[in-house]
Amino acid sequence: MDPMSVLKSVWQHKVLVIPALLLTLAAVLYVFEFAPRTYQSTTSFAVVNPNVPSGKEIEENPSLGDLNTNNPYLRSSDPSLITQALVTRLNAAPTAKKLVDAGLGNEYSVSKPAGSNGFVLDITGTGKTPDETVATTEMLGTVLTDELQALQTIDGADERYQFTPVLLAAPNEPQEQFSSRLRSLIVVGLGGVVLMFAAVSLGRSLEAMKQSRGSRRDRVEEAGSRRWRRRRYQAEKSQST
């Protein structure tokens, strides 16, 4: 489609297009200023190996030998299996439900940072306000601690044989995610473009209807004129005879 013809058509129907454009600009300003915001906050945890009693400690304190050592994650050939299990559990639906039940948002992410040794987890919480974002991130940290213990105590392993969480970085100050506002602005802008083209289409339809009525009126007038001339001719003919 020729851009010049499009602009010409838009200008031709400016009476309808201008209100649509003003409405779109008002919607864009409203979304930019008052639409819901999205914030993110991140915290980091390390999963530390258990403080397993040494042979010397057991000799000096035989009761340590009676502790339940049955932690399935200590038997794994991959020492970072425990953090993989944590990522799976925290990204599962039950964790999201806990957040919702607590009145928080269910948008978050749990992952291993690139280049880590597999024992560090980053938790990023998302919320509509800074307070909600921090609360979400902190609760995810609590869930991580609870899940870490639950994973290791299925066979009753003693705490001396359990991995423990260590807070590396407290939740940082929530940062607004401008991408969420940008997506809303794009949607509103596209809606405005559709509205303006709809206004042009409406203008064309009204113009076509007007032309159709004009043509019909011209045909009616022409038919009436022909009838009048025919009657006049017949009257003049009858008078001459």
VENFEN-V125202 format. One record per helix or strand. SS is the DSSP state (H for helix, E for strand). FROM is the first residue (numbers start at 0). TO is the last residue. If there is no record, write none. Layout:
SS&FROM&TO ; SS&FROM&TO
This chain:
H&2&11 ; H&13&33 ; E&38&47 ; H&54&59 ; H&61&65 ; H&71&73 ; H&80&89 ; H&92&100 ; E&107&110 ; E&119&126 ; H&129&151 ; H&158&160 ; E&163&168 ; E&174&175 ; H&177&239
